[in-house]
Amino acid sequence: MSTFDVIVLGSGPGGYVTAIRASQLGLKTAIIEKESLGGVCLNWGCIPTKALIKSAQVFEYLKHAADYGLKAEGVDKDFDAVVKRSRNVAGGMSKGVQFLMKKNKIEVLNGFGTLKPGKKVSVKAEDGTETEYSGNHIIIATGARSRELPSLPQDGEKIIGYRAAMTLKEQPKKLIVVGSGAIGIEFAYFYNAMGTDVTVVEYQPNIVPVEDEDISKQLERSFKKAGVKIMTSAEVTGVDTSGDGVKVTVKTAKGEEVLEADIVLSAVGIKTNIENIGLEDVGIAIDRDKVLVNDFYQTNIPGYYAIGDVTPGQALAHVASAEGILCVEKIAGMHTEALDYGNIPGCTYCSPEIASVGLTEKQAREQGLDIKVGKFPFSASGKAQASGTSDGFVKVIFDAKYGEWLGCHMIGAGVTDMIAEAVLARKLETTGHEVLKTVHPHPTMSEAVMEAVADAYDEVIHL
């Protein structure tokens, strides 16, 4: 039986990053994967969706060439080619992970892994053969998949999840997106930009419900302006797939309404991949679909750990990576500090983009904090106006007494690349005055951060 210091079950951005860091720390490491290296993020999530969205953005630019004093005639899209490009990007990234595994001397075990008592894992290959491996430390990083509603069972054809939405053979004329979290909103943007008639159905009062309410309202305005239909405080109560298309019954405060479309995309959250991996056999504790862990990702059974979407933290790729690194550094005996889940950035890659970190204004007020709030619209930004991307704003929230940066919320072009300033500043316990006195380059989108802070302290210049 092969023995390793660390065995990682799952090769997504949590698993493969964990394996690399373990190897860097001198630990003999193996990683188990039943499909393609890179997991959902590289193959069916973060990366290929961004490729689709980039194609949509370029298409929009071409259609609006006249706004920039340019002529682009006969502009059209090739939906198959757009999908193919996305798959090629994902394939290239997966090959990159293969290279990293070889470079770091990590043994890749292809097959379905099942946990066994006594710090062992059984790997079943495609041909049915099973091999058992022993590991001093076994880390569960099996991720999650699209969650299904009882009222909206996925059939892979008319009612689909995110995986099918990335590889449709034909572009639908009409699409209903149920759920307006990051996944639903990104696909709503992509298909609308490509010319599909899109309706978004959201159960909560606001779309992107985890975001600050000002962000939600701005995105709704931007989406409606682009032609996306939005239904909030709406619940899907039934679906009929018996005809050529699909009919969805939606209940709102006004009553029931039947919507018709070619396809329904169910984007109502995720379901962890914890079935049939041996948790019960080992005795690992779970609660409400999540593996219970301590601050350093140890389960209740010594030698077994869990990171990423299967644990109670935010289900984000960068969170999984950070958890995995912290987990193996603790295993290796390094001094580590628990991850600050209050300083995790969230990003949604629609157009305009959304990025946020920390408390929303509503959360800060509910906590009884005395706050200063500043906002700077991109309509007042020279760079945004020159770029033709003036939708959106930067909003900042500070503690009035101590100047602590409590939250930052952005919506606009490129804000997913700007949010790291707020994350780093909050990590360093930077005050509002320190941000205000930090010179930001002009003209840039990022100077809107400084201007928003200036607004919070009644020192704004360009408003």
Secondary structure, 3 states (H helix, E strand, C coil): CEEEEEEEECCCCCHHHHHHHHHHCCCCEEEEECCCCCHHHHHHCHHHHHHHHHHHHHHHHHHCHHHHCCCCCCCCCCHHHHHHHHHHHHHHHHHHHHHHHHHCCCEEEECEEEEECCCEEEEECCCCCEEEEEEEEEEECCCEEECCECCECCCCCCEECHHHHCCCCCCCCEEEEECCCHHHHHHHHHHHHCCCEEEEECCCCCCCCCCCHHHHHHHHHHHHHCCCEEECCCEEEEEECCCCCEEEEEEECCEEEEEEECEEEECCCEEECCCCCCHHHHCCCEECCEECCCCCCECCCCCEEECHHHCCCCCCHHHHHHHHHHHHHHHCCCCCCCCCHHHCCEEECCCCEEEEEECCHHHHHHCCCCEEEEEEEHHHCHHHHHHCCCCCEEEEEEECCCCEEEEEEEEECCHHHCCHHHHHHHHCCCEHHHHHCCCCCCCCCCHHHHHHHHHHCCCCCCC
